[in-house]
Amino acid sequence: MTRLETLLRRGLDKTAHLWPPIETVYVWVHTAADILDNPEGLSGTQVQRRFIGLVGAMTRWQPHSDTLQDAVAHFLKVTRSYWPGLFYCYDVPDLPRTNNDLEHLFGQHRYLERRITGRKVASPALVIRGSVRIVAAVMTRLRPFSAAALVPASLDEWRTLRTQLDAARHQRTLQRRFRQNPQAYLADLEHRLTQLILPP
């Protein structure tokens, strides 16, 4: 037996009591990854049922994970927080399974916008109209649209969206006015409040 093999054997012998919980949790994590990877192409409900079984087993056997109990508790806590939206991707075609694809999408849009405008940071308009601009930018990169395809399906929904965007733009305008002249802005607010309080 070489010196290296001797050192490895000694290290394994001294840490033997640490390996059983690691082996258990290792199996859990890889099972979770396999379920969520969904190689069989199961529906969202089927994936959810399988994952519920795994989470139940982890909850029952958590006391046997020894020094890794806190790590298992953290995994279960984070899983509960993500649970409401965890399984939609299996029922909606082309919906990304993780935030990584979405982050890449937003980062790509930000990069392209900076190159086009010459700005070092994202445009303030992206904050106000991002719900519309990003969707439009992504979709137009996928395929061209005809004029007929751009006609809103519902005028009421279109008007509601315009109202929301205008409200966001107005809030941004008020913020800019406050930053430019806080005293005048607050004085105007105080004057309007006084007018509301005083009897006509």
URZI-V85743 format. One line per field, one symbol per residue. phi: phi as a letter, one per 20 degrees, with the letter a starting at -180 (. if undefined). A space follows every 10 residues. Layout:
phi = ???
This chain:
phi = .fffffffff ffffdgfefg fffffgffff ffffffflfe mffgffffff fgffffffff eggeelfegf ffffgfffff feggdfdffe ddgmfgfcfg ffffffffff ffffffenfe cffgffffdg fdffffffff ffafdefffe fffcffffff ffffffffff ffffffffff bfffffffff ffffffffff
